[in-house]
Structure formats: structure tokens, C-alpha cells
Amino acid sequence: MTTAWGEPVLTRFPEDPRDLLRAWDASDEYLLAHLAEERVPLAGTVVVVGDRWGALVTALAAHRPTQVTDSYLTQEATRANLARAGVPSDAVRLLTTQDPPPERIDVLLVRVPKSLALLEDQLARLAPSVHEGTVVVGTGMVKEIHTSTLALFERILGPTRTSLARKKARLIFCAPDPSLERTASPWPLAYRLPEGIGAASGHTVVNHAGIFCADRLDIGTRFFLKHLPQAAAGGGERRVVDLGCGNGVVGTAVALADPGAEVLFTDESFQAVASAAATYRASGAAGRAEFLVGDGPAGVADGSVDLVLSNPPFHSHQATTDTTARQMFAGARRALRPGGELWVVGNRHLTYHVTLRRLFGNCRTVAGDPKFVVLRAVKR
């Protein structure tokens, strides 16, 4: 990536030679070009929110920025990109969306996220640290910036305007108004699950901002909850992984139905794992549970798991891709014991059965409807 601060070589994480998607886009380039062309003073505390693969903080590392992200993969990509650029590891402060923000922010750079709720939550959390002299610049592709996006900046921080488009990217300029009434973030939200979906029926789900279908149960998960595998006859402990757990409703349903199970909730989103922990606590489940932010099942020992359950994403930010699902399936196979099972729910058109047969040598359809299918693969 060519910038006024150099030409860092950037990759996504985990690195995959088959993945042709870049670690930056035109909105990153536009923001960096604006900072250089307008000679924006990058003094004091510089905070970068939503930097997707570390491109922004790697370019601006000389200004010792703070990165705030919801993504474990973003943090790992950032570490790798900084190391590749020869930047000391302490040059960039890495925070998650669950961490307290810096007390004072002098420059706030915002890569607009896909989730409007996550943007609302982050702006509300950061607003008390912003002062009248804070430079606030947002960036995103034109298709990511809507009237509602600008309204959030205006309501939470102050008067807002946009730039002309460049390479289908646009900038957001906001002038902080300290006289605005500061309101707390409305997140997390909680709702009660409907009846007729198995062990989780009637229980409360807690969602931090940015979680998929945060205000209702999505139809794919609803279908999955009706067709989860039953505990083995005669009981006995089993280790279960809710892979890409989101708000944790699937793993919580297992824990409620099988109190002897040990359930590991794992996701690359800090918001998701916090949601899963809150959902599990709200359910009153009495079994053993562990909550892990990480790269799928990468932190799980080989051959240590009896059952993996997953509703994998098929988007990486705005890009449609099955890369994440393939990586999750391969990691699940590694973590499973011989005889262990991977159960997956997905849209019919995604043809996950092809990938699972290639990895496991087998795949059976457990249940299906016109839109979704539940698949089962066994490690031989």
C-alpha cells in the first residue's frame, strides 16, 4: 500500500495464499491521503477505530496511535503487519471494543463498520473523551455510508458533513460539540427467546452491539436450535464447542439440555464472546463453560472435542467469501476426537456439503427446509 509514510506490505490474518482479498481498500487510501494532503496535525492521542486489518495504524505507527477493534483477527493482522514493517511492538496500543477508551482523544479516525449498532456503541463510548479541538475523520466505501451513518455522528459528536467520492470511497468530517448532551450507549440489548425451539425456549439472550441479528433470533439459528444433536444415552461428559458462537444461544441450549457437557464458546469477535458469556449467565445453566476470543478452534487442543456446532459466516466485512467457513471446518476436524462430529447450519446455496465431504470423507443431511440445511460430518 502506497502512503505518504511509506509502502507497507500488508496481509490479512490468517494468511491464506488462496485468499485474493487485499488487507486495505480505497477508503483506507482516501483517509491516509487526506491526512497527508491537508497536513492534519497528528499530535496528542490518536485513536483509530475499526481498522480492519491494521492498514491505518501500520501507516501511522510513527504517531503512536491507539487501535480500537472488535476483531481478534484484526489484532493479529496488525501485529504481523507492524512486525513486517519493522515497527516496534509498543508503537501501537491495541484495545478491544470491550476495553475502556483513552481518557482524552485528540485525533479520532473511524473506519465505518458494517454494523450501525457497533458504530453507535463505539461513538457513545468514545464521546466523553472527545473535546472541542479533536479532529474527527471517518472513512468508508460509498455503499457503507448512509444518511443514518451521518446522523449518528451528528447526534453523538457534533455537526457532520461528507467529502466528494474518490474511487467509490468517501470521508466524513465531524466537528465535536461539547455542549451536546452525552447519553450512554443503549447496548447491550436483551430479549426473550420464543417457545418451541428446544432447551433454550423462553430464555434470555444478551447482545452487545455488532452481533448478527442483535434484536431478534435469526431464522438460521432458530432452525438449528430445533435440530441440535441429543446427548448420548446413559449420559457421560462430552466436550462441545460453539464455534463462531455469536451471542452464545446455541452453546447455551446445549448446556441447558445436557448439564454434564463442558461447553467452549469461541468467536473472533470480542463483542460476541462478551454476549455469549452474558447469555450463558442469564440462562442459569449449571454446567462448565469456557469463553475464548480467538481464531476459530485454533486454541483448542488436537483431538480433544466430541462435538462442534457452527453457523459460519459467509461474509468478510463487505466481501462474500467461503474462506472463513473453510478455515473453521478444517480447524474443527483437527480439534475433534475420532468419532467426533461437526454439525453445521447454512443456507442451501452455500454447498457446504461439498467442502465437508472433501475434509471429512462424509457428510449427511440431518434436516432441511427450502432455505436452510443442517449437515453432520464425522471424523473417522
C-alpha positions, 0 to 999 in steps of 0.5 A: 500500500502506497502512503505518504509514510511509506509502502507497507506490505500488508496481509490479512490474518490468517494468511491464506495464499488462496485468499485474493482479498487485499488487507486495505481498500480505497477508503483506507487510501482516501483517509491516509491521503487526506491526512497527508494532503491537508497536513492534519496535525497528528499530535496528542492521542490518536485513536483509530477505530475499526481498522480492519486489518491494521492498514491505518495504524501500520501507516501511522505507527510513527504517531503512536496511535491507539487501535480500537477493534472488535476483531481478534483477527484484526489484532493479529493482522496488525501485529504481523503487519507492524512486525513486517514493517519493522515497527516496534511492538509498543508503537501501537496500543491495541484495545478491544471494543470491550476495553475502556477508551483513552481518557482524552482523544485528540485525533479520532479516525473511524473506519465505518463498520458494517454494523450501525449498532457497533458504530453507535456503541463505539461513538457513545463510548468514545464521546466523553473523551472527545473535546472541542479541538479533536479532529474527527475523520471517518472513512468508508466505501460509498455503499457503507455510508448512509444518511443514518451513518451521518446522523449518528455522528451528528447526534453523538459528536457534533455537526457532520458533513461528507467529502466528494467520492474518490474511487467509490470511497468517501470521508466524513468530517465531524466537528465535536460539540461539547455542549451536546448532551452525552447519553450512554450507549443503549447496548447491550440489548436483551430479549426473550427467546420464543417457545418451541425451539428446544432447551433454550425456549423462553430464555434470555439472550444478551447482545452487545452491539455488532452481533448478527441479528442483535434484536431478534433470533435469526431464522438460521439459528432458530432452525438449528436450535430445533435440530441440535444433536441429543446427548448420548444415552446413559449420559457421560461428559462430552466436550462441545464447542460453539464455534463462531458462537455469536451471542452464545444461544446455541452453546447455551441450549446445549448446556441447558439440555445436557448439564454434564457437557463442558461447553467452549464458546469461541468467536473472533469477535470480542463483542460476541464472546462478551454476549455469549458469556452474558447469555450463558449467565442469564440462562442459569445453566449449571454446567462448565463453560469456557469463553475464548476470543480467538481464531476459530478452534485454533486454541483448542487442543488436537483431538480433544472435542466430541462435538462442534456446532457452527453457523459460519459466516459467509461474509468478510466485512463487505466481501462474500467469501467461503474462506472463513467457513473453510478455515473453521471446518478444517480447524474443527476436524483437527480439534475433534476426537475420532468419532467426533462430529461437526454439525453445521447450519447454512443456507442451501446455496452455500454447498457446504456439503461439498467442502465437508465431504472433501475434509471429512470423507462424509457428510449427511443431511440431518434436516432441511427446509427450502432455505436452510440445511443442517449437515453432520460430518464425522471424523473417522 
